[in-house]
Amino acid sequence: MFWQRTVLLSIIFIALLVACSGPAKSPVADPDILFEDTFDGVSSGYWRTEADESGVTSISDGAMVIEIKAPNMLQYTALADKQFSEFDLGVDATFMNSNSGSTLGILLRMAGPDDFLRLELMADGRYMVERLNPGGGWTRYLDDWEKSPAIITGLGAANRLRVVAQGTEISFYANDELLLTIPDSPAVGGQIGLDAGTFGEPGTRAAFDNLTIRKP
């Protein structure tokens, strides 16, 4: 009888411990994060990728990699089926192989392959903010490509690029330094993309990692 009572009391005590402890807590997602990607898999259903004789876009070695083999070419990958109007975007961007005309950057307000706004960096530390208009033709927000000491040059050097679209303005940053702010309509949304480009010379390889899109 004593043994049965001891077992019964032990069972009740364990049940009380379980009841008092409550259910196991799962990690709480950050409600301010709209989207993030560390590109750790070998493929991602979030991004549109492609490959042909002129260039390859793929997820490789934990990064989104854009490789261009032809001159005078722009190649990009877009975040499929997602639209953003107001946001705070950050991504690590690195030239893995480049020449004097190599570029990389962020596309935003994308309505199609010939309608977007972009922040673009050259391998020599210059940058440009410009819009590709529907039907062709570029609108530049700077007179020419502008040098910034905030941009780190050299192969393998990562620059943290950031774009903040909030209210009536869009601000562009490199490594937490403000590059430029331009007027914008808060009602305008669009897709997000990552791009790389060449001018007169072929041979560019750019890598993007640790992309986060947050509420501004």
C-alpha positions, 0 to 999 in steps of 0.5 A: 500500500505504501509503495502504491501511494508513493508511486501515485504521489510521484505521478501527481507531482510530475503532472503538476510540473508539466502543467506549470511549465506550460507548452514549449515556446517556439522562437518569435518571428520579428514582425518588422521583417518582410523578407530575408534570405541568406542563400544557404540552399542550393536553390531558392523558389523565391528568385527568378534565375537563368543561364545561357551562353551570355551569363548565369544567375545561380545560388552558389556557395551560400550566395546569389551569384551573377556571372556575366560573360558578354560585354555591354550586358545587364543581368538581374534576378528578381524576387518573384511574386512579391511587391514592396512599396515602403521598406528598408532593404539591406544586402551584402554585395561583393565583386568576385571578379571584375574589370573597369566597367563592372557594376552591381546593385539593387533594383527596386520599383520594378514593373518589368525588365524595362521599368525600374529604379536602381542603385549601382556600384562600379568596382572602382568605388563609384556609384549611380542612382538611375531609372530605366524608363518604359520603352527605353532611356535612362533618367539619372539622379546624378550628373555622372558616376560619383566616387564615395569613400564609403564604398570599399573597393577590391575583389572579395570586399563586401559592401553593405548596400541599403535602400530605404523607401519611406513616405515621399523619399528613397534614400540610398546607403553604402556601409551605413553612409548616406549616398543620395536621397531622391523624391518618391511616391509612396503609393508606387510599389514594385518588385525587388531585384539584384543585378550585375553588368558590364560595359565594354569588357566581358567578365564580371562575377558578383555575389549577394548575401544576407538580404533583409527587407524590413518595415522602415 
